[in-house]
Amino acid sequence: MLIRLALLSVCLALTSCATTGASRSSRMTTEDLTEMSEAMAQSLAQSDALRNRTPTSEPWVISIDRVQNLTTDIITESERWYVIQRLRSSLPIRAMSQQKNITFVIPKERLDAMRNDPKIDVSTDPNFGTQRTPTHQMTAKFMGSERAIALARTDTYYCEFEIMNFATGVPEWTDRFEYKREAVGHIWD
Amino acid sequence: MNKHDQPILRLRQVCCLLLLFTLTGCHVDRTLDVTQQVLQGEYGKARTYVHKNLSNKRSEREYLLDRMMMGILCVADGHPQSAQVTFEEVYQVLRTQGINADKTVASVVFNEDVKTWKGEPFEQALALAYYGIQQAHLNQWDNTRAAAAGSLFQLRDFGKNDKGERINTLEIAQRSIEAERKAAGKPSDKEEYINSGYAVRESNFTLGYILHGLASAQLNRQQEANDFFNVAAQIDANLKPLVDQLKSGQYNTILIVSHGLGPRKIAYGPDNALARFEPRFRSDASPLIVSAAGGGQAAYPMVCDVNQMAADHMWNNLEDVREAKSVIGNVLLVGGGVTTAIAMDQGSGEAALIGLGLMAAGALVKTSAHADTRYCNVMPQRVYVVPVMITGENARITLTVQGRQQSQMVLAGLSPPPPGHGAQLRYVRLFAGFPTASGPPPGWAASGQINYVSTQLNNAGPAPLPYILGGNDVRSPNPRVLASYAGQPGIGSLTPAELENLYRDEGIALTVEDQRGFAGMHILEGGNSLVEPMVGTAGFTRLFGAIRPPYQPKSPQLQGMIKEK
């Protein structure tokens, strides 16, 4: 009798551990960010804007701005810099330095943060950051829409990249990357 | 049965009874110290206590409970950066949905604690709001917007009773039992009522709507901001003047002000199977009186009453409404007891063991039937939102909940945000004291003084001296700070590295990074950290508003320097 009870307990415990295999979170994942930054790097490298550029073209100095988050999901500071870092360190982008005479530099806010950081003394270097002089600005904006019912939620994320020419104000290149995440279950449960 | 076997059976019986008592015993309230510290405004001690005792097992309730507490306390103490990792972990759990849905069988039959705890929905919404507030301190308004959006999740509404009153959890339990009886105990129909007897409602979390509006406005999405502000005013008409002020955009500083302690969770009902929240600080409509030195005075309405939220079934997770378990427990206990007694009389060892087994099973179920009364006990009772226009340096702002003199706090040192920065946000947790006590606020809260030289302020006098050397300067050492010590014997001749080493030899950490992302208690309160709370918070007011005892040097180097002086 006791053995039967024990077996029943094990069965119930095992049943309780079983999952349906459905996703429980509609958050963006690191894989999404990696895939997206690599796709954007590829897209930029193959874009019309860069096709005719050579090592002797007029230099482009592109400042990559902080990623703006307009989704309903929190994107941490480290995740934002991860996107930028992935983009900058991707092979097609690194190759641009020599093949297309394009340089990527830190954004102004990062420079200001360094200037105001008491741990980094730049007061003795009047030239700190002056060589940065960006000619272009790259912005990345995450947008999203959310559809939720009692037992499920779907988040659609769009990431829009743009390179704008400071001198003309004209976007030289834009592209967007899109993906969807679904989750089932009550959000409160 | 052999007579010699009887003592063995008695021994088994005693062991079983001991096991039963153990199973029905209470768990320790390990958060008692934290509550006392919070009442005294000692958020530094409270957050470091929680940090030290942080549970790391995700399966335990304390995993989320501790992190919610730590996040809230870090923000209250003016250390939003120290709350970053904590809030990320909280968010990861809260953004995972339906994680308890598959465990219904286990939770009904064995023990509710196997569930991954997400807290009551009102705690979830407030935790997300706090994450948004923490992000706003760091000027991450886009994340504030996302956190606020997350806090506005849909709710379950079981409606009203026959008297037209909001149905309470006991009534939900009764209706649930009736539904189960009608379903003739079929396992598949269990909790049918709880899972489907409600209507889905949009949230009425006014603080979430206002936070969303504030964040949208900072992102230049004014129309969206107005939409969210308007919803808040529709839910609570008292907020209309506040909403009008927010829509006008005439502010550069937002103070999120909280007071008191939220309600405590207590067990009640048959076998204490149900839980409800009981106020610790009473609810009322007292506004927050805000006055600025040289300026006028204004009253602001309460935006969120946590007592009210917790009392509404829409904001409860209803895990306690499984009273059926208690009933099963009673039946098993009675049945088991009868079986054992008969077996003892008839000398049937096997039947007696079965009876004891049933009693033990019944006790297991009864143990889980007792409502779990753990909760996030550092939530405030009320929250206000105050938009302020600060025009000069070192502004002084006085905050008092009307009729509660003890709550008065004078913020000193606030300045307008830097150009191009947008609005700045500060969370101010007023001194709570004790719910029934009256009298003046503590000296540090009402002094309005800044008694020490701060890294954030330009308030060094002509010859500042580090606090560790007997002065009042607690700035982090860097070349600029060192330059201000020029000409002073001993310290004036140090290099930047030597000054840093002086601190390090004392075991004093200089940055949050040095402390693996969590700033410990400040040296002004007897700790080992030089990381200051943000100006304009209760933490900064507590540390810098009081005169602290002199620093006690530890290292021979510092002791030698002081001797030479």
Interface residues (C-beta under 8 A of the other chain):
Chain A: M1 L2 L5 S9 L12 A13 T15 S16 C17 A18 T19 T20 A22 R24 S25 S26 R27 Q68 N69 L70 T71 T72 D73 I74 I75 T76 E77 P118 K119 D121 S123 E146 A148 I149 A150 L151 R153 A183 V184 G185 H186 I187 W188 D189
Chain B: Q84 E88 Y91 Q92 R95 T96 Q97 G98 I99 N100 A101 D102 K103 T104 V105 A106 S107 V109 F110 V114 K118 P121 Q124 Y131 Q135 L138 Q140 D142 N143 R145 A146 A147 A149 G150 F153 Q154 L155 R156 V200 L219 N317 E350 L353 I354 G357 A361 T455 S476 N478 P479 R480 V481 P496 T511
